[in-house]
Amino acid sequence: MFMNTPALDLFVKKIDTGGYSFARIREEDCYYVDKTLLIKDIFDNNIGGIYLFTRPRRFGKTLNLSMIDAYFNINYRGNTWFDGLAISEHPELDGYKNSFPVIHMDLRNAKTGSNQTYEDFIEKIGVTLYGIFDRFRYLLDSDKTDDDKKALFEKILRMDISPDQMQMCIPMLCSMLRMYHGKKVIVLIDEYDRAVSDSFGSESHRPILDFLGGFLEPILKNNPDVQMAYVTGVMQIAKESIFSGLNNITVNNTFSVRSDERFGFTETEVKNILTYYGHPEKFEEIEEWYDGYRFGNKDVYNPFSIMNYVSNGFLPDAYWANSGGDSVVRWLLEKTTDENFGMIRDLVMGRSICIGLSDSLIYEDVRSSNKSIFSLMTMSGYLKAVRTDDGFYDVSIPNREVRGVVKTAVEHMVPVDSEVFDKFNIAVLKGDVKDMERSLRHILLGASYLNLTSEYSYQLVLTTMMYSLSRRYDIRTETEEGNGKVDMIMIPKAEGTTPIILELKKVDSENHLDKGLDEAMGQIHEKKYYAGMKGETILIAIAFWGKFSRIRTETVDPATAD
């Protein structure tokens, strides 16, 4: 869809927020951020290779793929779409322009969703193949193609083929096009992994994965009729047969330095957009909301959100987050372990974690591997990862927009009305034991939390509930204070706010709850966790037995405490 902001006049370029192709954007003179040097990147590497480019959704993968189609496709000879763009400064490449037959296969529409079956997926693949073959009906009239291939071609147009036959359709079409045009074919495959990610956790996931392996391998592996294949997706699926055995594949992902600025917008490109549309003063706002991604060595901004931001009158909102596509991450968060949930909680609270990441994904390991979970979140655009000198990554949530969607996903894991959380937090600030106990009892009994098997589990529950207080406090867990390591400490961000210390104990019976309180409060005083605090400090001891708790509070002045 094309939109003009209220502040724009009729003489500035329109903005496309509806996913138009490169050709249409250029034909209709929309604002275009020039990424055409991606074509030169490919030439510099190998025009005869197999390329897999993975980036988060809505970061320009589809637009770049349509740009490559516009450059190479023999059907677009004579176009002026590239005039004035960066690639036009490389006339040595002109001989390749619009010189190849191109098969453009969009697998976005083959997505299934958790409630759809493998049969639904196969039906959508059939529809996709029909759309591809329909564009090449002229091959049926050629005397360069044998009758057997024409017969299968016609079956595809009747949508009367089996899954086994589907797997050989595109290699057959490559052969027919090469025979007709006398040139090898360029194959473009958009979002190869959409159906896999959308079906994650469902019964259809494994058969879909197996089909795609059998479908893509004959296209990409040792295909004599393919000049180049360009594949896009969110992630590289490893050890799943899809790319196994391909010795000529070049993978370019969020960690790759080559072509790192060809996806997303750089700071300069963002400033140019804001200046063009008359609001350069909006840069700080746009930086807070949509900056923070890291591809290779470049810091980049979310292009989808930025163009929607401008289109909607420079109104900040969660445009990318609200556009869907986070089903895998939500599924992971719902089934994550206590340890992973604790790290995700720290991320939501604005901290970073240091962890090893992988550039490819083994689906069976996702739930059980920290590396896989956080790698997937990075590939999907929910985390920023900066490589450290020792080969690990400093991982954080990139910006305000993404923090909101991750926070919402976390809150879905503890489905209690936020009003109850607020009551508990107000009681904590007041040191009101009765209201704290009443609210905590309601929360623990009314929600489905992670397994409450340790003090750490309860610590996770409390820090999740108290997230709203992070605007006033730096909430830390397992921190060295005084002469020991305190369970939770809430350090004020501004003078005049009361520090709070919480110590937790898990007991083995209801009768031991008071004993647990004695031990927790005694430990606070023995270890002097409040040493160095300024002014009165609230001490909170909480004893847990299953989903039941008991609380005790004290107030101490560290300056006068023994």
C-alpha positions as a Python dict, from the first residue, in 0.01 Angstrom:
ca = {
    (1, 'M'): (0, 0, 0),
    (2, 'F'): (121, 352, -77),
    (3, 'M'): (88, 615, 191),
    (4, 'N'): (174, 983, 227),
    (5, 'T'): (230, 1135, 567),
    (6, 'P'): (12, 1432, 663),
    (7, 'A'): (319, 1654, 654),
    (8, 'L'): (413, 1560, 297),
    (9, 'D'): (311, 1746, -16),
    (10, 'L'): (229, 1601, -357),
    (11, 'F'): (580, 1650, -493),
    (12, 'V'): (772, 1410, -269),
    (13, 'K'): (808, 1042, -336),
    (14, 'K'): (543, 810, -203),
    (15, 'I'): (627, 536, 44),
    (16, 'D'): (540, 174, -19),
    (17, 'T'): (450, -18, 297),
    (18, 'G'): (268, -299, 119),
    (19, 'G'): (560, -505, -7),
    (20, 'Y'): (576, -399, -373),
    (21, 'S'): (843, -543, -598),
    (22, 'F'): (1155, -352, -696),
    (23, 'A'): (1017, -302, -1047),
    (24, 'R'): (691, -153, -924),
    (25, 'I'): (864, 74, -675),
    (26, 'R'): (1082, 210, -956),
    (27, 'E'): (798, 234, -1207),
    (28, 'E'): (584, 434, -963),
    (29, 'D'): (878, 644, -841),
    (30, 'C'): (847, 549, -475),
    (31, 'Y'): (1122, 623, -226),
    (32, 'Y'): (1389, 356, -264),
    (33, 'V'): (1694, 296, -46),
    (34, 'D'): (1957, 178, -293),
    (35, 'K'): (2073, -179, -222),
    (36, 'T'): (2168, -265, -580),
    (37, 'L'): (2535, -324, -496),
    (38, 'L'): (2419, -659, -363),
    (39, 'I'): (2433, -762, -731),
    (40, 'K'): (2801, -670, -748),
    (41, 'D'): (2865, -859, -424),
    (42, 'I'): (2734, -1171, -596),
    (43, 'F'): (2950, -1114, -903),
    (44, 'D'): (3256, -1056, -687),
    (45, 'N'): (3198, -1391, -520),
    (46, 'N'): (3078, -1623, -799),
    (47, 'I'): (2801, -1577, -1053),
    (48, 'G'): (2773, -1954, -1076),
    (49, 'G'): (2707, -2030, -709),
    (50, 'I'): (2424, -2125, -475),
    (51, 'Y'): (2348, -1846, -227),
    (52, 'L'): (2150, -1860, 94),
    (53, 'F'): (2079, -1518, 246),
    (54, 'T'): (1918, -1531, 591),
    (55, 'R'): (1789, -1227, 779),
    (56, 'P'): (1491, -1153, 1007),
    (57, 'R'): (1152, -1109, 843),
    (58, 'R'): (1076, -772, 682),
    (59, 'F'): (1439, -666, 657),
    (60, 'G'): (1441, -642, 277),
    (61, 'K'): (1500, -1002, 168),
    (62, 'T'): (1201, -1016, -66),
    (63, 'L'): (1264, -670, -210),
    (64, 'N'): (1628, -758, -280),
    (65, 'L'): (1525, -1085, -441),
    (66, 'S'): (1285, -901, -672),
    (67, 'M'): (1567, -658, -750),
    (68, 'I'): (1788, -949, -857),
    (69, 'D'): (1500, -1080, -1068),
    (70, 'A'): (1465, -739, -1234),
    (71, 'Y'): (1837, -729, -1314),
    (72, 'F'): (1885, -1079, -1459),
    (73, 'N'): (1545, -1174, -1603),
    (74, 'I'): (1546, -1197, -1982),
    (75, 'N'): (1179, -1092, -1986),
    (76, 'Y'): (1265, -742, -1865),
    (77, 'R'): (1503, -636, -2141),
    (78, 'G'): (1512, -264, -2206),
    (79, 'N'): (1399, -153, -1859),
    (80, 'T'): (1532, 165, -1701),
    (81, 'W'): (1475, 64, -1341),
    (82, 'F'): (1845, 70, -1252),
    (83, 'D'): (1924, 407, -1406),
    (84, 'G'): (2090, 635, -1152),
    (85, 'L'): (2139, 358, -896),
    (86, 'A'): (2475, 239, -764),
    (87, 'I'): (2492, -71, -986),
    (88, 'S'): (2468, 148, -1298),
    (89, 'E'): (2818, 272, -1216),
    (90, 'H'): (2952, -73, -1306),
    (91, 'P'): (2910, -100, -1684),
    (92, 'E'): (3139, -404, -1688),
    (93, 'L'): (2838, -604, -1565),
    (94, 'D'): (2598, -484, -1834),
    (95, 'G'): (2649, -795, -2043),
    (96, 'Y'): (2473, -1001, -1776),
    (97, 'K'): (2176, -767, -1742),
    (98, 'N'): (1845, -926, -1849),
    (99, 'S'): (2027, -1217, -2008),
    (100, 'F'): (1893, -1522, -1823),
    (101, 'P'): (1565, -1709, -1795),
    (102, 'V'): (1459, -1677, -1431),
    (103, 'I'): (1239, -1901, -1218),
    (104, 'H'): (1100, -1699, -927),
    (105, 'M'): (954, -1926, -659),
    (106, 'D'): (781, -1762, -363),
    (107, 'L'): (731, -2010, -77),
    (108, 'R'): (577, -1756, 160),
    (109, 'N'): (229, -1872, 64),
    (110, 'A'): (315, -2233, 147),
    (111, 'K'): (304, -2155, 518),
    (112, 'T'): (69, -2376, 716),
    (113, 'G'): (30, -2267, 1075),
    (114, 'S'): (3, -2492, 1379),
    (115, 'N'): (-354, -2604, 1302),
    (116, 'Q'): (-297, -2708, 942),
    (117, 'T'): (-185, -3044, 812),
    (118, 'Y'): (86, -3174, 584),
    (119, 'E'): (-184, -3223, 321),
    (120, 'D'): (-268, -2851, 344),
    (121, 'F'): (98, -2773, 285),
    (122, 'I'): (118, -3003, -21),
    (123, 'E'): (-194, -2838, -164),
    (124, 'K'): (-30, -2496, -129),
    (125, 'I'): (287, -2623, -296),
    (126, 'G'): (69, -2738, -585),
    (127, 'V'): (-83, -2390, -615),
    (128, 'T'): (267, -2236, -605),
    (129, 'L'): (389, -2465, -881),
    (130, 'Y'): (85, -2382, -1092),
    (131, 'G'): (167, -2011, -1066),
    (132, 'I'): (527, -2074, -1172),
    (133, 'F'): (449, -2300, -1467),
    (134, 'D'): (164, -2081, -1586),
    (135, 'R'): (419, -1809, -1670),
    (136, 'F'): (601, -2046, -1904),
    (137, 'R'): (312, -2191, -2106),
    (138, 'Y'): (497, -2097, -2424),
    (139, 'L'): (724, -2398, -2363),
    (140, 'L'): (433, -2629, -2448),
    (141, 'D'): (445, -2502, -2806),
    (142, 'S'): (818, -2554, -2844),
    (143, 'D'): (958, -2837, -3055),
    (144, 'K'): (1270, -2836, -2835),
    (145, 'T'): (1092, -3020, -2552),
    (146, 'D'): (998, -3388, -2552),
    (147, 'D'): (642, -3509, -2500),
    (148, 'D'): (703, -3664, -2155),
    (149, 'K'): (805, -3329, -2009),
    (150, 'K'): (510, -3158, -2173),
    (151, 'A'): (277, -3420, -2025),
    (152, 'L'): (404, -3352, -1672),
    (153, 'F'): (386, -2978, -1743),
    (154, 'E'): (15, -3014, -1827),
    (155, 'K'): (-47, -3223, -1513),
    (156, 'I'): (100, -2941, -1308),
    (157, 'L'): (-135, -2692, -1474),
    (158, 'R'): (-425, -2926, -1391),
    (159, 'M'): (-289, -2949, -1034),
    (160, 'D'): (-296, -3326, -1068),
    (161, 'I'): (45, -3437, -944),
    (162, 'S'): (175, -3634, -648),
    (163, 'P'): (427, -3506, -390),
    (164, 'D'): (694, -3727, -551),
    (165, 'Q'): (629, -3570, -890),
    (166, 'M'): (637, -3222, -735),
    (167, 'Q'): (995, -3277, -626),
    (168, 'M'): (1114, -3307, -986),
    (169, 'C'): (905, -3024, -1135),
    (170, 'I'): (1151, -2737, -1101),
    (171, 'P'): (1456, -2932, -1230),
    (172, 'M'): (1242, -3030, -1530),
    (173, 'L'): (1143, -2667, -1587),
    (174, 'C'): (1511, -2564, -1569),
    (175, 'S'): (1591, -2818, -1841),
    (176, 'M'): (1306, -2700, -2063),
    (177, 'L'): (1405, -2332, -2026),
    (178, 'R'): (1768, -2402, -2105),
    (179, 'M'): (1672, -2597, -2417),
    (180, 'Y'): (1442, -2316, -2532),
    (181, 'H'): (1664, -2013, -2455),
    (182, 'G'): (2005, -2174, -2495),
    (183, 'K'): (2110, -2037, -2156),
    (184, 'K'): (2129, -2171, -1805),
    (185, 'V'): (1861, -2066, -1561),
    (186, 'I'): (1871, -1847, -1252),
    (187, 'V'): (1649, -1981, -972),
    (188, 'L'): (1518, -1747, -702),
    (189, 'I'): (1353, -1904, -397),
    (190, 'D'): (1198, -1669, -143),
    (191, 'E'): (1144, -1771, 222),
    (192, 'Y'): (1228, -2137, 182),
    (193, 'D'): (1181, -2196, 555),
    (194, 'R'): (845, -2023, 611),
    (195, 'A'): (642, -2345, 625),
    (196, 'V'): (900, -2508, 852),
    (197, 'S'): (899, -2226, 1107),
    (198, 'D'): (521, -2183, 1100),
    (199, 'S'): (463, -2553, 1164),
    (200, 'F'): (720, -2576, 1442),
    (201, 'G'): (590, -2789, 1728),
    (202, 'S'): (305, -2941, 1523),
    (203, 'E'): (266, -3291, 1380),
    (204, 'S'): (313, -3159, 1027),
    (205, 'H'): (658, -3017, 1101),
    (206, 'R'): (867, -3329, 1031),
    (207, 'P'): (695, -3433, 704),
    (208, 'I'): (715, -3072, 578),
    (209, 'L'): (1086, -3064, 659),
    (210, 'D'): (1141, -3395, 480),
    (211, 'F'): (947, -3281, 173),
    (212, 'L'): (1144, -2957, 143),
    (213, 'G'): (1470, -3150, 163),
    (214, 'G'): (1363, -3368, -129),
    (215, 'F'): (1218, -3069, -315),
    (216, 'L'): (1516, -2833, -294),
    (217, 'E'): (1805, -3078, -326),
    (218, 'P'): (1757, -3165, -697),
    (219, 'I'): (1721, -2793, -777),
    (220, 'L'): (2037, -2686, -597),
    (221, 'K'): (2269, -2987, -601),
    (222, 'N'): (2464, -3062, -919),
    (223, 'N'): (2190, -2922, -1143),
    (224, 'P'): (2356, -2872, -1486),
    (225, 'D'): (2082, -2634, -1600),
    (226, 'V'): (2120, -2378, -1317),
    (227, 'Q'): (2355, -2083, -1355),
    (228, 'M'): (2286, -1945, -1008),
    (229, 'A'): (2038, -2001, -726),
    (230, 'Y'): (1950, -1733, -473),
    (231, 'V'): (1757, -1850, -166),
    (232, 'T'): (1623, -1643, 123),
    (233, 'G'): (1499, -1738, 467),
    (234, 'V'): (1518, -1646, 832),
    (235, 'M'): (1756, -1926, 930),
    (236, 'Q'): (1983, -2197, 796),
    (237, 'I'): (1847, -2538, 885),
    (238, 'A'): (2136, -2771, 961),
    (239, 'K'): (2156, -3151, 948),
    (240, 'E'): (1803, -3172, 812),
    (241, 'S'): (1879, -3280, 452),
    (242, 'I'): (1771, -2946, 302),
    (243, 'F'): (2126, -2822, 244),
    (244, 'S'): (2319, -3136, 323),
    (245, 'G'): (2566, -3240, 56),
    (246, 'L'): (2577, -2899, -114),
    (247, 'N'): (2944, -2819, -165),
    (248, 'N'): (2889, -2500, -364),
    (249, 'I'): (2660, -2313, -127),
    (250, 'T'): (2753, -1969, 10),
    (251, 'V'): (2569, -1880, 329),
    (252, 'N'): (2529, -1515, 421),
    (253, 'N'): (2363, -1457, 758),
    (254, 'T'): (2334, -1202, 1037),
    (255, 'F'): (2697, -1268, 1136),
    (256, 'S'): (2841, -1227, 784),
    (257, 'V'): (3055, -924, 704),
    (258, 'R'): (3007, -947, 326),
    (259, 'S'): (2689, -766, 222),
    (260, 'D'): (2623, -669, 585),
    (261, 'E'): (2470, -332, 488),
    (262, 'R'): (2252, -462, 203),
    (263, 'F'): (1969, -553, 443),
    (264, 'G'): (1814, -308, 685),
    (265, 'F'): (1893, 64, 687),
    (266, 'T'): (2221, 218, 799),
    (267, 'E'): (2231, 531, 1015),
    (268, 'T'): (2315, 744, 711),
    (269, 'E'): (2022, 600, 514),
    (270, 'V'): (1784, 669, 804),
    (271, 'K'): (1904, 1027, 838),
    (272, 'N'): (1861, 1075, 462),
    (273, 'I'): (1500, 951, 485),
    (274, 'L'): (1418, 1184, 773),
    (275, 'T'): (1581, 1480, 600),
    (276, 'Y'): (1401, 1408, 272),
    (277, 'Y'): (1064, 1402, 448),
    (278, 'G'): (1137, 1715, 649),
    (279, 'H'): (1190, 1583, 1002),
    (280, 'P'): (1561, 1530, 1077),
    (281, 'E'): (1488, 1613, 1442),
    (282, 'K'): (1309, 1277, 1477),
    (283, 'F'): (1634, 1082, 1465),
    (284, 'E'): (1668, 1026, 1841),
    (285, 'E'): (1314, 891, 1861),
    (286, 'I'): (1364, 658, 1567),
    (287, 'E'): (1695, 545, 1717),
    (288, 'E'): (1527, 449, 2046),
    (289, 'W'): (1251, 254, 1875),
    (290, 'Y'): (1410, 87, 1572),
    (291, 'D'): (1792, 87, 1600),
    (292, 'G'): (2012, -173, 1766),
    (293, 'Y'): (2039, -456, 1512),
    (294, 'R'): (2380, -589, 1419),
    (295, 'F'): (2453, -754, 1084),
    (296, 'G'): (2818, -843, 1037),
    (297, 'N'): (3009, -528, 1130),
    (298, 'K'): (2719, -288, 1066),
    (299, 'D'): (2463, -145, 1305),
    (300, 'V'): (2132, -131, 1119),
    (301, 'Y'): (1774, -15, 1168),
    (302, 'N'): (1449, -200, 1104),
    (303, 'P'): (1339, -83, 754),
    (304, 'F'): (977, -200, 781),
    (305, 'S'): (913, -6, 1100),
    (306, 'I'): (1095, 305, 979),
    (307, 'M'): (895, 333, 656),
    (308, 'N'): (571, 277, 847),
    (309, 'Y'): (680, 534, 1104),
    (310, 'V'): (725, 796, 831),
    (311, 'S'): (406, 692, 652),
    (312, 'N'): (202, 728, 968),
    (313, 'G'): (300, 1085, 1037),
    (314, 'F'): (617, 1005, 1235),
    (315, 'L'): (419, 820, 1498),
    (316, 'P'): (627, 560, 1687),
    (317, 'D'): (461, 222, 1724),
    (318, 'A'): (548, -148, 1720),
    (319, 'Y'): (500, -186, 1344),
    (320, 'W'): (733, -482, 1296),
    (321, 'A'): (628, -650, 1618),
    (322, 'N'): (259, -618, 1527),
    (323, 'S'): (309, -767, 1180),
    (324, 'G'): (315, -1125, 1311),
    (325, 'G'): (564, -1400, 1246),
    (326, 'D'): (678, -1462, 1605),
    (327, 'S'): (511, -1803, 1649),
    (328, 'V'): (840, -1992, 1690),
    (329, 'V'): (971, -1754, 1956),
    (330, 'R'): (642, -1763, 2148),
    (331, 'W'): (642, -2143, 2132),
    (332, 'L'): (998, -2152, 2264),
    (333, 'L'): (925, -1916, 2550),
    (334, 'E'): (624, -2119, 2654),
    (335, 'K'): (837, -2433, 2682),
    (336, 'T'): (1166, -2288, 2799),
    (337, 'T'): (1356, -2405, 3105),
    (338, 'D'): (1399, -2209, 3427),
    (339, 'E'): (1756, -2123, 3332),
    (340, 'N'): (1665, -1988, 2988),
    (341, 'F'): (1367, -1801, 3125),
    (342, 'G'): (1594, -1633, 3378),
    (343, 'M'): (1826, -1513, 3100),
    (344, 'I'): (1531, -1390, 2893),
    (345, 'R'): (1401, -1205, 3197),
    (346, 'D'): (1741, -1035, 3233),
    (347, 'L'): (1726, -934, 2865),
    (348, 'V'): (1380, -782, 2906),
    (349, 'M'): (1510, -582, 3201),
    (350, 'G'): (1773, -421, 2977),
    (351, 'R'): (2075, -637, 3056),
    (352, 'S'): (2296, -832, 2818),
    (353, 'I'): (2411, -1192, 2846),
    (354, 'C'): (2725, -1358, 2710),
    (355, 'I'): (2661, -1685, 2532),
    (356, 'G'): (2776, -1901, 2244),
    (357, 'L'): (2564, -1883, 1928),
    (358, 'S'): (2535, -2096, 1615),
    (359, 'D'): (2484, -1974, 1258),
    (360, 'S'): (2268, -2276, 1173),
    (361, 'L'): (1985, -2453, 1349),
    (362, 'I'): (1907, -2813, 1440),
    (363, 'Y'): (1536, -2810, 1518),
    (364, 'E'): (1544, -3111, 1750),
    (365, 'D'): (1795, -2929, 1973),
    (366, 'V'): (1611, -2598, 2000),
    (367, 'R'): (1425, -2667, 2322),
    (368, 'S'): (1719, -2829, 2500),
    (369, 'S'): (2006, -2607, 2390),
    (370, 'N'): (2075, -2254, 2512),
    (371, 'K'): (2279, -2197, 2199),
    (372, 'S'): (1991, -2296, 1969),
    (373, 'I'): (1725, -2095, 2152),
    (374, 'F'): (1922, -1771, 2157),
    (375, 'S'): (2059, -1832, 1807),
    (376, 'L'): (1703, -1860, 1677),
    (377, 'M'): (1599, -1544, 1858),
    (378, 'T'): (1897, -1363, 1703),
    (379, 'M'): (1821, -1494, 1353),
    (380, 'S'): (1458, -1392, 1394),
    (381, 'G'): (1541, -1034, 1489),
    (382, 'Y'): (1458, -1044, 1859),
    (383, 'L'): (1817, -1015, 1980),
    (384, 'K'): (2129, -821, 1888),
    (385, 'A'): (2452, -1023, 1902),
    (386, 'V'): (2800, -868, 1904),
    (387, 'R'): (3093, -1107, 1877),
    (388, 'T'): (3352, -1094, 2155),
    (389, 'D'): (3724, -1165, 2128),
    (390, 'D'): (3683, -1513, 2277),
    (391, 'G'): (3429, -1624, 2015),
    (392, 'F'): (3118, -1574, 2229),
    (393, 'Y'): (2852, -1307, 2180),
    (394, 'D'): (2719, -1025, 2394),
    (395, 'V'): (2346, -1061, 2338),
    (396, 'S'): (2082, -799, 2416),
    (397, 'I'): (1736, -684, 2304),
    (398, 'P'): (1799, -427, 2029),
    (399, 'N'): (1538, -157, 2091),
    (400, 'R'): (1214, -46, 2250),
    (401, 'E'): (992, -207, 1987),
    (402, 'V'): (1141, -554, 2031),
    (403, 'R'): (1160, -525, 2409),
    (404, 'G'): (785, -474, 2407),
    (405, 'V'): (710, -787, 2207),
    (406, 'V'): (945, -1008, 2412),
    (407, 'K'): (801, -867, 2735),
    (408, 'T'): (448, -943, 2612),
    (409, 'A'): (550, -1297, 2518),
    (410, 'V'): (699, -1347, 2865),
    (411, 'E'): (386, -1214, 3031),
    (412, 'H'): (179, -1470, 2840),
    (413, 'M'): (369, -1735, 3033),
    (414, 'V'): (228, -1596, 3358),
    (415, 'P'): (-134, -1528, 3261),
    (416, 'V'): (-246, -1321, 3561),
    (417, 'D'): (-412, -981, 3527),
    (418, 'S'): (-144, -711, 3554),
    (419, 'E'): (-361, -543, 3819),
    (420, 'V'): (-264, -821, 4060),
    (421, 'F'): (104, -765, 3981),
    (422, 'D'): (56, -396, 4054),
    (423, 'K'): (-106, -472, 4391),
    (424, 'F'): (187, -692, 4487),
    (425, 'N'): (441, -429, 4381),
    (426, 'I'): (262, -153, 4574),
    (427, 'A'): (262, -378, 4880),
    (428, 'V'): (637, -440, 4838),
    (429, 'L'): (707, -66, 4825),
    (430, 'K'): (497, -13, 5139),
    (431, 'G'): (633, -318, 5319),
    (432, 'D'): (270, -433, 5367),
    (433, 'V'): (296, -803, 5457),
    (434, 'K'): (-76, -886, 5441),
    (435, 'D'): (-123, -739, 5092),
    (436, 'M'): (197, -902, 4973),
    (437, 'E'): (86, -1244, 5097),
    (438, 'R'): (-266, -1200, 4958),
    (439, 'S'): (-143, -1094, 4611),
    (440, 'L'): (131, -1357, 4593),
    (441, 'R'): (-113, -1631, 4694),
    (442, 'H'): (-353, -1522, 4420),
    (443, 'I'): (-73, -1517, 4162),
    (444, 'L'): (78, -1855, 4252),
    (445, 'L'): (-256, -2035, 4272),
    (446, 'G'): (-406, -1872, 3965),
    (447, 'A'): (-124, -1902, 3713),
    (448, 'S'): (64, -2179, 3535),
    (449, 'Y'): (428, -2107, 3606),
    (450, 'L'): (746, -2292, 3533),
    (451, 'N'): (817, -2583, 3765),
    (452, 'L'): (851, -2446, 4118),
    (453, 'T'): (1134, -2680, 4209),
    (454, 'S'): (1392, -2447, 4362),
    (455, 'E'): (1449, -2105, 4515),
    (456, 'Y'): (1566, -1997, 4169),
    (457, 'S'): (1222, -2083, 4025),
    (458, 'Y'): (1051, -1858, 4279),
    (459, 'Q'): (1308, -1590, 4208),
    (460, 'L'): (1205, -1598, 3842),
    (461, 'V'): (840, -1559, 3934),
    (462, 'L'): (910, -1259, 4155),
    (463, 'T'): (1133, -1078, 3907),
    (464, 'T'): (875, -1130, 3633),
    (465, 'M'): (603, -987, 3855),
    (466, 'M'): (819, -693, 3955),
    (467, 'Y'): (927, -597, 3602),
    (468, 'S'): (724, -274, 3616),
    (469, 'L'): (941, -157, 3907),
    (470, 'S'): (1251, -166, 3684),
    (471, 'R'): (1181, 195, 3589),
    (472, 'R'): (1256, 295, 3948),
    (473, 'Y'): (1497, 22, 4052),
    (474, 'D'): (1792, -172, 3922),
    (475, 'I'): (1666, -521, 4014),
    (476, 'R'): (1955, -764, 4056),
    (477, 'T'): (1961, -1132, 4147),
    (478, 'E'): (2234, -1349, 4300),
    (479, 'T'): (2451, -1043, 4357),
    (480, 'E'): (2751, -1009, 4590),
    (481, 'E'): (2643, -772, 4870),
    (482, 'G'): (2788, -733, 5219),
    (483, 'N'): (2947, -1064, 5313),
    (484, 'G'): (2753, -1292, 5080),
    (485, 'K'): (2532, -1336, 4775),
    (486, 'V'): (2179, -1196, 4812),
    (487, 'D'): (1881, -1354, 4631),
    (488, 'M'): (1732, -1024, 4513),
    (489, 'I'): (1825, -662, 4570),
    (490, 'M'): (1642, -354, 4440),
    (491, 'I'): (1881, -60, 4410),
    (492, 'P'): (1711, 280, 4362),
    (493, 'K'): (1781, 466, 4039),
    (494, 'A'): (1710, 801, 4204),
    (495, 'E'): (1780, 948, 4545),
    (496, 'G'): (1496, 936, 4793),
    (497, 'T'): (1376, 590, 4688),
    (498, 'T'): (1398, 317, 4951),
    (499, 'P'): (1632, 22, 4880),
    (500, 'I'): (1475, -324, 4913),
    (501, 'I'): (1640, -661, 4985),
    (502, 'L'): (1461, -994, 4940),
    (503, 'E'): (1583, -1331, 5063),
    (504, 'L'): (1392, -1647, 4968),
    (505, 'K'): (1374, -1991, 5128),
    (506, 'K'): (1205, -2304, 4996),
    (507, 'V'): (1088, -2538, 5271),
    (508, 'D'): (970, -2899, 5261),
    (509, 'S'): (639, -2864, 5451),
    (510, 'E'): (382, -2603, 5545),
    (511, 'N'): (481, -2638, 5910),
    (512, 'H'): (831, -2515, 5829),
    (513, 'L'): (727, -2184, 5669),
    (514, 'D'): (799, -1982, 5987),
    (515, 'K'): (1134, -2157, 6025),
    (516, 'G'): (1213, -2060, 5669),
    (517, 'L'): (1135, -1697, 5749),
    (518, 'D'): (1368, -1708, 6050),
    (519, 'E'): (1649, -1847, 5835),
    (520, 'A'): (1595, -1594, 5554),
    (521, 'M'): (1582, -1287, 5779),
    (522, 'G'): (1869, -1418, 5990),
    (523, 'Q'): (2081, -1462, 5678),
    (524, 'I'): (2017, -1102, 5570),
    (525, 'H'): (2146, -973, 5904),
    (526, 'E'): (2431, -1224, 5935),
    (527, 'K'): (2565, -1145, 5587),
    (528, 'K'): (2482, -773, 5621),
    (529, 'Y'): (2342, -755, 5268),
    (530, 'Y'): (2237, -397, 5341),
    (531, 'A'): (2592, -277, 5410),
    (532, 'G'): (2658, 44, 5218),
    (533, 'M'): (2290, 123, 5153),
    (534, 'K'): (2182, 483, 5208),
    (535, 'G'): (1892, 554, 5442),
    (536, 'E'): (1626, 313, 5560),
    (537, 'T'): (1619, -21, 5376),
    (538, 'I'): (1324, -262, 5357),
    (539, 'L'): (1415, -626, 5428),
    (540, 'I'): (1175, -889, 5297),
    (541, 'A'): (1198, -1259, 5385),
    (542, 'I'): (976, -1498, 5191),
    (543, 'A'): (936, -1871, 5262),
    (544, 'F'): (777, -2095, 4995),
    (545, 'W'): (617, -2434, 5012),
    (546, 'G'): (476, -2536, 4673),
    (547, 'K'): (234, -2261, 4572),
    (548, 'F'): (204, -2132, 4928),
    (549, 'S'): (414, -1860, 5085),
    (550, 'R'): (467, -1663, 5404),
    (551, 'I'): (633, -1320, 5426),
    (552, 'R'): (805, -1113, 5695),
    (553, 'T'): (943, -760, 5667),
    (554, 'E'): (1176, -537, 5865),
    (555, 'T'): (1315, -189, 5817),
    (556, 'V'): (1677, -120, 5898),
    (557, 'D'): (1906, 183, 5881),
    (558, 'P'): (2244, 46, 5763),
    (559, 'A'): (2426, 341, 5921),
    (560, 'T'): (2315, 242, 6271),
    (561, 'A'): (2272, -136, 6233),
    (562, 'D'): (2510, -355, 6433),
}
